[in-house]
Amino acid sequence: MGSIGDPGELSELTRPSFEEFQRQTSLMTSCTLLWKELSDHFSSLEEDLKHKSEALTRKIHSLDARTSDSLRLLDRRETSLDATLQIALRTLDSRRSAALSALLDDSNDPGEVLDDLLPTLKSFCLRMDALGFWSFLTGHKKDLDGLRADLPAALSDCVDPAKFVLQAISDVFPVDKRLDKATADLAWACVLLLESLLPLFVDPVVGKSRLLVTPAVKDQATEIADTWKASLEDRGGADNVKTPDVHTFLQHVVTFGIVNNRDLDLYRKLVIASAWRKQMPKLALSLGLANQMPDMIEELISKGQQLDAVHFTYEVGLVHKFPPVPLLRSFLKDAKKVAASILEDPNNAGRAAYLAARKEQSALRAVIKCIEEYKLEAEFPPENLKKRLEQLEKVKTVKTEKRKPAAVPANKRTRASNSNGGPMPPAKAGRLTNAYVSSFPAAPTFVRSPSHGQYPAALPPYPSPPHMYGSRSPPANPYAAYSPEPAPPSYPAAPMNYPAYGGYGNVLAPTYQQAYYR
């Protein structure tokens, strides 16, 4: 048998081979990991490219569909021109014949049918008597609902409705030409007429996508809008112009289809400044501000107008981005802070409880109305809010004048009241060892204040508190003399009673429980 070599020599011979094997093994492992990493990377790239390709395909299909719809609409608009023209000519002929008949019929005197709105309005329109029509309209604000229902039908009898309406409102819009400008604000009538005129411009074939406004009428309407914009500085600037004037201008722009892209910033400022007006969200969309709505809503929230922001979010469909319940809670929290600051104001010591209660009541009513309007009871139960509102409405008040001293018997000498309004001690009280003399004024006599009248039918149920609007506060009763929109369900204010101005006596000042806002 051959001899076995020295183990040391064998070790020296096998060491290089083993090290080479380990190196090769490590290299193979690294290559395997690198291959897996590259494979995963390319798989991820492939998935991303696939998703992007599918997204592009969907966009292409969407664009194709939109293009097809646009081409179909354009074709329909083009082919419908003849039909629309024939309808317009027939309408014009019928209006002309009716106007001639009205002029020849002397018995058709509008002054004789004042009890029935529609025939009277039609008579003015048939005769194209814009001044008489305006006088009749502004004198029947109490019949606002009836006017709103009858005006479109009445204006349809005008030979030229656009000219008629512009002539009727020319005395107050774009510039108030009345000698006595301190008289009643007639912007409500302007908005009512402009809103009633809009349906007459709608194409009877195509619909709202095309307004039948002639170039001459558009030019006249544009000139009127330019005159109003030129007078902005005299009105206090875009941020301080009166809301009724803003509403009239914006409705004028929408009605006559004269939206100017260069004025979008102006439209936005005007809408934000009058955002508490119920129609502003719809007008903003009609003015081409849809793309700016998210920024406008954020601006309203930053200004403490969360309630207005909620109305805007529902109008434009951004509820998912601006959930309404947190906004309503924030609005209540801000209102609570304002009420607390009123109670702490030393300058309103006598009226602090009255003002604070009114502030909180206004906020509670507005939020409850908003919850009911948008069906948010499941997310924000209003029961606690209603309980808190009931508590505030039970707070009593007393007359502001000083309470007269109680009558004393004739055989007793009368002593003057002290400076605090309380009764003086008896004449011999100081000499009686057991006599107790109170240094506090007697509890004032409480009387119930007259019940506050209900709001007008068209009063918006959520007027925003003045303190919530920064440097520019909406009026306390914005719709008292101006209410062109359809009357929402009214929520009459219950009689509110508050503590005495001079002191609370035995009546507790209103407390603000955080539990009702959680």
Summary of the structure (lengths in Angstrom):
residues: 518
radius of gyration: 37.6
end to end distance: 99.3
largest distance: 156.7
contacts: 1373
relative contact order: 0.06
helix: 58%
strand: 1%
